[in-house]
Amino acid sequence: METILVLTHVDESGSALTKASLEAVTAGVELARQLSAALTIGILGPASAEAANSAAGAVAAPGARLLAVSGEAFAQPRYATDAAGCEALCRAAQASIVLAPGSSRFVRVAAGVAHRLGGFLDTHITSLSSNDCVDATRWFYRQRVEATISREARPWFLLLDAGTHAAFAAEPATAQVEAVDVTLPTTRTTVEGLRSPMRDAQTIRPDAQLLFVAGAGWTKKQPDGQIHVAEAGQLILAFLRLSGASLGSSKSLADQKAEGPGEEQSVLPFLSHMNQIGQTGATPRHAKGLSTCCHGEEPHVVGWRFVGERRAISLDQNCGWTRGKADVVYITDAFQVIAKVNELLQARRS
Ligand SMILES: Cc1cc2nc3c(=O)[nH]c(=O)nc-3n(C[C@H](O)[C@H](O)[C@H](O)COP(=O)(O)OP(=O)(O)OC[C@H]3O[C@@H](n4cnc5c(N)ncnc54)[C@H](O)[C@@H]3O)c2cc1C
C-alpha cells in the first residue's frame, strides 16, 4: 500500500503556493485516487495559513494530512534549510512516493533529500499512471524518445515538469495543518535580497500563454533592399512588453553575432542561445505559439512539439509552416503586422 507525499513551496509573496506546486498537488490527488492511497501534502514556507488553505480541498478525504514546516528560515530558498525542511516533512509523512514540482528550489535539494531518506529520485516526469505498479513517463534525447519508468525501491522521489498537469483549484477552506518541527543546521549562507532583471530583459517566461518566436528573417534584407535590425529589436521588445509573451528564437537568429568589438553579442542583444527552440534548443510548453520571420525548418519545429495552437508569419508561401506545421499561416510582412498589433495592444492598454 503506497503513501503519497506531495512536497510544495510558497511563491515570492510567501502567502500562496507556486503554480508548479499546485500542479504537483493535482498529480498527487489523481495518483492517490488511482491507487486508493493516503495523500499527504507538505508545505515549505515562512508561515502561511493562506497557502495551506489553497490546498485544503486536496486533503479532504479521511486519512489525508497537511503538514507544514515554517519559520523565517524558509522564506528564501537555501540548500541547507530547504533540505532540512523537506527531510523533516518526508520523515513525518513516512511516504513511499514523494512528488514535487521540478522548480529551481526543489531541483536543488531533491537529490540530497532522497539520499538522506535512502530513496531514489527521477526527474523531468511528465505523467504518472498506475495499474499493478506506478508508471512515470519522461522524455529523453531532445524529446524524441519517451520512456516509462517504474521502480520497486522506496521511497521514490519524482520531480514533475511544469505545465504537465492542471494547477489544483478548489474553494479555499480552513486547513487543519500539522506543524512539523525541524532542527535547523548551522547556515553559512545569508540571503540578503533578490535582484531580478528588468521585465524587458527577462525574455524567457515559461508561464506565459504565448510563445513568440523570432527567426533570422528579422535581420535579412527587406523589400527596400535594406536591413532593419534596430527596428526589428524595438518591435519584438514592444510586443513582449505589451503581450507578456515568452521569447523564442530560431538557431539561425541566435547564432548571428553583431560585428565589431561586441562580437560575442547576439545581433539582437536581448537574445541568447537560451531562447533557442528546436532539436538543439528548448522544447517549451505554451498554450499558443506565434512564429515570425522564420522558415519552419524541421530541426526548429521539433521544439514546437508541446506548443498548442501554432501560427506563423512568413513572406514565403512555400515555407515549412504552410506544409502542415502551423494551424494558421499569414503570408505577409511581419514588420508591418507586428507594428500594427503593437499599436492595437497599446490602444487596448491605455
Ligand atoms: C543538426 C541540426 C540541428 C538544428 N537544430 C536547430 C534548432 O534546434 N533550432 C533551430 O531553430 N534550428 C536548428 N537547425 C537549423 C534549421 O534547420 C534552420 O536552418 C533554422 O531554424 C532556420 O532559421 P530561420 O527560419 O530563422 O531562418 P531562414 O531559414 O533564413 O528563414 C527566414 C525566413 O524569414 C522570412 N522573412 C524574411 N523577412 C520577412 C518579413 N519581413 N516578414 C515575414 N517573414 C520574413 C523568409 O521568407 C524566410 O522564410 C538545425 C539544423 C541542423 C542541421
The ligand as an SDF file (V2000), in Angstrom:
LIG
                    3D

 53 58  0  0  0  0  0  0  0  0999 V2000
   21.5360   19.0450  -36.8390 C   0  0  0  0  0  0  0  0  0  0  0  0
   20.7900   20.3460  -36.9030 C   0  0  0  0  0  0  0  0  0  0  0  0
   20.1840   20.8300  -35.7690 C   0  0  0  0  0  0  0  0  0  0  0  0
   19.4740   22.0430  -35.8170 C   0  0  0  0  0  0  0  0  0  0  0  0
   18.8650   22.4840  -34.6700 N   0  0  0  0  0  0  0  0  0  0  0  0
   18.1010   23.5950  -34.7410 C   0  0  0  0  0  0  0  0  0  0  0  0
   17.3990   24.0530  -33.5880 C   0  0  0  0  0  0  0  0  0  0  0  0
   17.4860   23.4670  -32.5140 O   0  0  0  0  0  0  0  0  0  0  0  0
   16.6620   25.1770  -33.7030 N   0  0  0  0  0  0  0  0  0  0  0  0
   16.5600   25.8690  -34.9120 C   0  0  0  0  0  0  0  0  0  0  0  0
   15.8570   26.8830  -34.9770 O   0  0  0  0  0  0  0  0  0  0  0  0
   17.2260   25.4620  -35.9720 N   0  0  0  0  0  0  0  0  0  0  0  0
   18.0030   24.3520  -35.9260 C   0  0  0  0  0  0  0  0  0  0  0  0
   18.6840   23.9680  -37.0440 N   0  0  0  0  0  0  0  0  0  0  0  0
   18.7060   24.8750  -38.2120 C   0  0  0  0  0  0  0  0  0  0  0  0
   17.4010   24.8260  -39.0000 C   0  0  0  0  0  0  0  0  0  0  0  0
   17.4620   23.7280  -39.8720 O   0  0  0  0  0  0  0  0  0  0  0  0
   17.1900   26.0840  -39.7910 C   0  0  0  0  0  0  0  0  0  0  0  0
   18.3250   26.3690  -40.5430 O   0  0  0  0  0  0  0  0  0  0  0  0
   16.8910   27.2980  -38.9560 C   0  0  0  0  0  0  0  0  0  0  0  0
   15.9460   27.0490  -37.9600 O   0  0  0  0  0  0  0  0  0  0  0  0
   16.3480   28.3570  -39.9150 C   0  0  0  0  0  0  0  0  0  0  0  0
   16.1630   29.5540  -39.2170 O   0  0  0  0  0  0  0  0  0  0  0  0
   15.1840   30.6560  -39.7390 P   0  0  0  0  0  0  0  0  0  0  0  0
   13.9230   30.0460  -40.1670 O   0  0  0  0  0  0  0  0  0  0  0  0
   15.1360   31.6960  -38.6440 O   0  0  0  0  0  0  0  0  0  0  0  0
   15.9600   31.3820  -40.9510 O   0  0  0  0  0  0  0  0  0  0  0  0
   15.7950   31.2790  -42.5100 P   0  0  0  0  0  0  0  0  0  0  0  0
   15.8130   29.8700  -42.9780 O   0  0  0  0  0  0  0  0  0  0  0  0
   16.8120   32.2070  -43.0680 O   0  0  0  0  0  0  0  0  0  0  0  0
   14.3400   31.8580  -42.8020 O   0  0  0  0  0  0  0  0  0  0  0  0
   13.9780   33.2160  -42.6650 C   0  0  0  0  0  0  0  0  0  0  0  0
   12.5130   33.3580  -43.0340 C   0  0  0  0  0  0  0  0  0  0  0  0
   12.1140   34.7030  -42.7640 O   0  0  0  0  0  0  0  0  0  0  0  0
   11.1920   35.0860  -43.7630 C   0  0  0  0  0  0  0  0  0  0  0  0
   11.1340   36.5580  -43.7710 N   0  0  0  0  0  0  0  0  0  0  0  0
   12.1050   37.4470  -44.1080 C   0  0  0  0  0  0  0  0  0  0  0  0
   11.6530   38.7110  -43.9670 N   0  0  0  0  0  0  0  0  0  0  0  0
   10.3780   38.6150  -43.5450 C   0  0  0  0  0  0  0  0  0  0  0  0
    9.3690   39.5720  -43.2220 C   0  0  0  0  0  0  0  0  0  0  0  0
    9.5730   40.8870  -43.3150 N   0  0  0  0  0  0  0  0  0  0  0  0
    8.1630   39.1100  -42.8110 N   0  0  0  0  0  0  0  0  0  0  0  0
    7.9180   37.7760  -42.7020 C   0  0  0  0  0  0  0  0  0  0  0  0
    8.8320   36.8340  -42.9970 N   0  0  0  0  0  0  0  0  0  0  0  0
   10.0360   37.2550  -43.4070 C   0  0  0  0  0  0  0  0  0  0  0  0
   11.7430   34.4610  -45.0390 C   0  0  0  0  0  0  0  0  0  0  0  0
   10.7240   34.3340  -46.0220 O   0  0  0  0  0  0  0  0  0  0  0  0
   12.2290   33.1030  -44.5250 C   0  0  0  0  0  0  0  0  0  0  0  0
   11.1800   32.1580  -44.6370 O   0  0  0  0  0  0  0  0  0  0  0  0
   19.3970   22.7770  -37.0240 C   0  0  0  0  0  0  0  0  0  0  0  0
   19.9920   22.2760  -38.1770 C   0  0  0  0  0  0  0  0  0  0  0  0
   20.6890   21.0860  -38.1140 C   0  0  0  0  0  0  0  0  0  0  0  0
   21.3460   20.5770  -39.3730 C   0  0  0  0  0  0  0  0  0  0  0  0
  1  2  1  0
  2  3  1  0
  2 52  2  0
  3  4  2  0
  4  5  1  0
  4 50  1  0
  5  6  2  0
  6  7  1  0
  6 13  1  0
  7  8  2  0
  7  9  1  0
  9 10  1  0
 10 11  2  0
 10 12  1  0
 12 13  2  0
 13 14  1  0
 14 15  1  0
 14 50  1  0
 15 16  1  0
 16 17  1  0
 16 18  1  0
 18 19  1  0
 18 20  1  0
 20 21  1  0
 20 22  1  0
 22 23  1  0
 23 24  1  0
 24 25  2  0
 24 26  1  0
 24 27  1  0
 27 28  1  0
 28 29  2  0
 28 30  1  0
 28 31  1  0
 31 32  1  0
 32 33  1  0
 33 34  1  0
 33 48  1  0
 34 35  1  0
 35 36  1  0
 35 46  1  0
 36 37  1  0
 36 45  1  0
 37 38  2  0
 38 39  1  0
 39 40  1  0
 39 45  2  0
 40 41  1  0
 40 42  2  0
 42 43  1  0
 43 44  2  0
 44 45  1  0
 46 47  1  0
 46 48  1  0
 48 49  1  0
 50 51  2  0
 51 52  1  0
 52 53  1  0
M  END
$$$$
